[in-house]
Amino acid sequence: MNFKEMLKLADDLVFAKTGQHLDDLQKAVLRGTIQGETYQEIADESHCSESHVRNVGSELWQILSEMLGEDIHKSNLRSTMERLQISIFSDNSLRDSIKICSINFGRETLPFSDIPKSENNLKNPEATSTETLHQDLSEMPDLRICYDRIDELKTLKQWVIQENCRLVTIEGMSGIGKTTLATELIREIKDEFDYVVWRSLEKCPTFAQLETSLIAFFSQRSEIQLGKKNPQPLSLIKYLQKHRCLVVFDDVQYLFSPGKSAGEYKPETQDYATFLKQIEELSHQSCFLLIGWEQPRQVPQHNSDFHPIHSLKLRGLNYNAALKIFKDRGIASSEMSRSLISLYQGNPLWLKILANLMQDLELSPRELFLENTILLTEDLADNLAPQFKRLSKMEIEVISRLAKEEKPVTLAMLLEANHISASELLNALQSLTRRCLIEKTEKSYVLPPLLRHYAIAFMATDSD
């Protein structure tokens, strides 16, 4: 039996037991096990932790053991699968009929032809799996590589699963890995919920449009069937109270006004503010996950055990995780690599841009980055531009002052230099902090190196 046949058999068994097909990591565990790899090797190839891979493998062996009626584990998987004799007979008159030898499933014998197949489910709508009916991830990006976010995943699982938080936010700079982290979280916890749905707000649908879409999904009815009348927000709340739902809103920054303080809703998106306030205050068993550069002002920046809202401000990768980005592209590590990772704040997207540049020019980190030079490539500038264009006039003034200084600047220095009121300055600093554009030391503020470099170029262009 080749690997493809083994994978098909394992998928049929798992589907018969759980109603769900093998996910990518389960397939990777099977492939690695059959090829004689260790859990650590499988983890390295899949860009996740060894303990996570081991847990996935353990659950998989348990399912196969229960279905086959014998003890299955990592060391005997291949020999057991090869021992199973599979015969497929087909001809023109019976092309849809598959006959496979029976396997003893504990007390009773079940022929494989009785195991539900995905092809049959496609032909028979009533046989569609629960996953298909109750999980709408059509707008979730297909992001597979999550570089060592074990601690962040653990924190999010604690909030969403154990603490039953009603509203959880993931915020941070563009490219920091918010959406990638969220997709990994969804893959790991989606089976804990009755319904899971992912919606992108990049095109900024009206709340009425989004609400109709969600109700159609929860009720398993088309939007046309719901009629032309917009349902009231409370009707959606009732679905969230009746079922345990996980709803993801990606790109929430598009709900907020550019040129204003962070998290200030546009006039046409005020209904979102009203609805999210209901999510926070009313009793229900569901969770909303918000992802974006900015978050609503109502979201507290400091978490409390007594508050149903928690916020995760995502930072850059640690050195070892960031180094994998270079290694994956065949770039040898060096002391200069450590400097680069620090200068570019461990931002995965920024590091990938630099790695691609080194590959294109066939240069090492040492050859390309002399004397800790900050390079502002077109790709990096394109990444930063949309965020800077959203700044208010007061934020731009503060950024301009910080960009002139390489060292941290105190609040008193900012007040003296900008000749603005303390309240205006504090509001601007709070907004910039919410955008993750400035860093606060004990008693002062500073722009990170790349952002300072870009701010100088941004201000020069803006003044032309």
N, C-alpha and C positions, 0 to 999 in steps of 0.2 A: 504494500500500500504506500503510495507516495504522500508527500505532505499535504497536497491539495485534498486528497481523499480523506486523510486523517482530520484535516480542518473541517471538512464538510460533515464528517461523522460527529465530531465534537460539537459543532454548531447545532446539529439536529438534536443531540442529547440535551444540551443546555437549553435550547428553545422549548423542548418538550417539558422540561422541569420548571423553567422560570417564565416562559412566554416572551423571552428576550433573546436576541442573537448576540453572539460574541462581539465585544467592542474591540477597538484597536489594540489596547494593552493586553487583553486576554489572548488575542491572536499572537501578539509578540511573545507572550509567555509560552504559549504552545510551541511556536516556531523555535524559540531559543532552547526550550527543554528537549525537543526532538533532535536539535543539532548539538546537544551536549553542553550548552552554555550554563554558566552559573547564574544565580539570581543577580549578582552584581553586574555581570556582563550585560544581561538583559536590561537592567536598570540604566546602565550607561548609554546603551543604544536608544532607549526610550526617553532619556532625559528626565528621569524621576528617581526617587529614592529606592534603595535596595529593600527597605522595610515595606514600602508600598507594593513593590513587585511581589515580595514574598507573601503578603496578605492576599493579593489577587490570585496568586498561584494556589494558595491554601484553599480559598473558597472554590476555585475551579476544580481542584482534586476532589473536594467534598461532594460537589454536584455530580461529577462523573462516577464517583464511588457509589452514590445512592442510586444512580440510574443503571449502573452495570451490575450491582449486587456483589461487588468485590472491592477490596482495598486498592485504591489508585493513589499513587504519589509520584513525586518528580522522578524518582529513579526507575520506576517500572512503567511509565506512561507509554513509551515507544513500543516496548515488547507487548504490552497489553493491547494496544491499538492494532498492531500487526497480527495479533492472534485472532482478531475478529475477522472472519471471512465474509466479505461482501460480494454479492453477485448481482449484477444489474442486467436484466433482460428487457429488450425493447425491439419492436418492429413497427412497420408503418401503420398497422391496424391498432397497435397498443402503444403509441408513442407517448401517451400521457400516463402510462401505467408502469410503475417501478416496483420490482419485487426484490426485497432484500431479506437475507436470512434473519431469523428471529434471534433475539438476545434475551437472556434471562434477566429480568429486572426484579430481583428479590423473589417475592412470592408468585408473581405472575409473569407470563411471557408475552412481550409486546413486539409485534413485527414492526420494523422500521417504516413500513408503508403507512402505519397509523400515526407516525410522528408528524406534527404539523410542519409544513414546508412554507418558506416565504413565497415561492411561486404560487402555491395553492391559495395563500392568503390574498395575493394580488388579484386572483381570479374571483375570489369569493369575499366580498366586502364584509360579510358578517363574521368572517374568520380573522379579520384584521386584528393584530395584536394590541394589547392595552397600551403599549409604548407608542404605537402610531396614533391611536385615538387621543391619548391624554398628554402627549408631549409634542409641542409645536416649536421646533428648534430650527425652522427653515431660515430664519434671519440671523442665526448664530454663526459667526465666522468659523471656518474650518482651520483652527489654529492648533497645531499638534505639539509644539515644543514649548514646554513650560520649564524654564531654567530654575531649578532649586528654590521653589517658593513653599517649602514644606511648612515653615512656621506660619506663614500667612494663610495657607490652606487650613491649618489646624485652628487658627483663630476664627476664620470665617465659618468653619463647621461648628465650632463652639457656639457662635452667635446664632446661626441659622437653625441648626438641628437641636442643640441642647437647651439654649436659652430662649428659643422661639421668638427671636426679635422680629418685630413687624416691618422694620425698615433698616436695611444695611446699605452703606455706600462704600464704593471703592473709588478713591480719587487720586490724582497725581498728574504729573506732566505727560504730554503726548509722547508715546513711545516707551513709557516706563513698564508696560506690560499688564495694564489693568484688564483689558478684554481677554488676553491670553490666560491670566489667572482665573477670571470668571468662567471661561469655557472649561478649564480643568475642574473647577469646583462643581459645575453643573454635571459633568460626566461622572463625578464621584458620588453626588448626593441626589441625583434626579429621581431615583427609585424610592426616596423617602417621602415623596409628595404624590398626591392624587393627580395634580395637573402641573405641568411645567411649560412655560411659554417665554420666548425671547423676542423682544421687539427693539428695533433700532429707531431712534428719534432723529436721525440725521436729516430727514426730510421734514421734520417738525409737523407731524399730522396734528390736526385739532384734537382736543381731548374727546370730543364727541365721536370722531372717526376711530380713535384708538379704543374707546370704550365699547363701541359697537363690535369691533374686531374681537375684543377679549370675550364679550358675552357670547358671540357666535361660537368661539372656541369652547368655552365652558359648557354651553348648552348643546354643543354638537349640532348646531343649526347654521345654515348659511346666513350671511348678512341680508340677503334679499328676503329670506323668510322672516326675519325680525321686523320687517316693515320699514317705512320711511321715518317714523317717529324716533327721535333720539331718546334712548333710555336714560332715566335719571341715574345719577351716580350711585345712589343707595342700592339700586338693583344689582350693580356690580359688587358692591360690598356684601350683599347677601350670598353671592356665589363664594366669596372669599371666607365668609363665616361658615358656610355649609361644608366646604371642602378645604383640604390643606393644599394650597396652591403656592407655587414659586413663580414669581413674575420678574423678569429681568428687563430693565430699561437701559439700553446702551446709548452713548452719546447724548447724555442729558444736558450737556452744555448748550445745545441748540435751542433749549427752552428759554435761555436767558438773553438779556439785551446786551449787544456789544456796545462799548463806550460807557457802560455803567459799572457799578461795583459788582464783584463776583456774586453769582447766584440771584440776581435781580430778574424776575420774570418779565418777559415781553407782555404787553397788554393783551395780546391774543392767546397767551398761554396761561392766564390766571386760573383757568379751570383746573389745571394740573396742580397748582398750589392748594386749591380747595380740596381736591381729591386726596393728595398726599397727607394733608392735615387730618382727614378722616381715617386714613390708614394708620396714622400715629395714635389717634385718640380712641377710636371705636374698638371694641373687643372682636377679635377674629383669630383664626388659626393659620393664616397665610403669611408669606414674607415677600417683600419687594426688595430687589437688589438694583441699586442705581450705580451706573458707571459713567465717569466723565471727568473732564478737566476741571469743571466747576460742579458744585453741589448746591442745592437750595439753601438759602440763609437759615432756614428753620433747623437744618441739621447741625447738632452741636459738634464742635471741634474736639471736645474732650468727652470720652465715653463715661457713662455712669451705670452702675449695676441696677439702678432703679429706673432707667429710661429705656423705652422700647426701641430706640434708634441707636445704632452703633456705626461708627465711621472708621474705615481703614485708609490711612494715607500711605500710599505705596511708595517706597523708596527704591533706590537703585539696587542692583544685584551685589552680593558680596564678591570678593576677589575670585574665589574658586569657581563660582557659578558663572561670573562674567568671562572668565578665562576660557570656558567651554565654547563661547561664541567664536573666539579666535581659533581654537583647536579644530572646531567643526569645519573651518575654512582652510585648514592646513597651515595656519600661521603659528610658528614656534613661539613659545612663551619666553619672556625675558624680563629683566628688571624694568625695561621700558614699558612692557605690557601693564605692569602694576601701576606705573605713573599714568598711563593712558586711561585706565579704568577709573582711577581717582579723579583725574581732570574732567572726565566726561560723566562723572557721578554714577557709574555703573548702569547707565540707561541702556537697555538692550538694543533699542533701535539705533541710537547714536553709535554704539559700538559696532553694530552690523554695517552701518554706513562707512565707518572707518575701515573695517575689515575688507569690505568690497573695494574700497579705494586702494588699499595695499595690494589686493589681488590684481586689480586692473593694472597697476603700475609696477607689479612684481618687486615690491620693496618690503623690507622688514620694518617693524615698528621703530627701531633705532635709526634706520635710514630716512624714514619719513618725518619723524618727530624729533627734531633737534632742540635741545635746551627747553624742553617742556612747552614747545610752541603750541598755541591753541589754533587749530585749523577750523575755519568756518567754510565748509564746502557748500555748494548749491543745495545739495540734498538736506544738509543740516539747517540751512537758512529756510528752506521750504517747510521744514517741520516746525520751526519756531514761529514763522510769520503769522499763521492764523491765531496763535495764542496772544501775541503782542498786539495784534489788530483789535483785540477785544478790550484792551485796557481803557480805563477812563482817563480824562485829562489829568486828574490829580495823581493817578497811579503813574502816568508817564513822567510827571514832574519828579516823583520820588525815585523812579527807576533812573532818570537822568542824573540825579544827585549821587545815587549809589554807584553808577557806572563810572563816575569820575574817580572813585577811590578804590584802590586795591585792598585796603584794610577795612575791617568792620567800621560802621558809622553809628554813633550813638543817636538817641532820640533828640538830645539837645542840639547836636550838630545839624540834624535835619531841620529842626525848627528855626535855627539861626540862618541857615542857608536859603531856605525856600520861602521864608516870610509868609507862611500860611498858618492858620489857626491850629491849635493842638488837636481839636476834634476832627478837622479835615485830614490832618496827617495821620492820626490814629486809624481813621476809617480806611484810608488808602493802604496803610501797612497791613491792616487786618485782611483787606481784600487781596493784596498781593500774596499774603501768607496762605490764604485759602486756594489761590491759584498755584501754589507751590513754586512761585517764581523767585522768592527770596528766602534766605536762611537767617534764623535768629540765633545769635549766641546769647550769652548770659544777659548782657545789657546793650546789645548793639545788633545791627543788621548788615548783611552783606549779600552781594550778587554772586552766585557761583561763576566760575571762570568762563564757561561757554556762553552763559546768558549775559554776562558783562560784555564779552566780545561782540555778541549779536546786538546788544542794546546800543552800543556806540555806533555800529553800522546803521541800525534802525533809525536812530535819532538824526544821523547825518543825512540819510535818505529823506526822512520826514521834513527836514528843514529846507530841502532843495525846492 
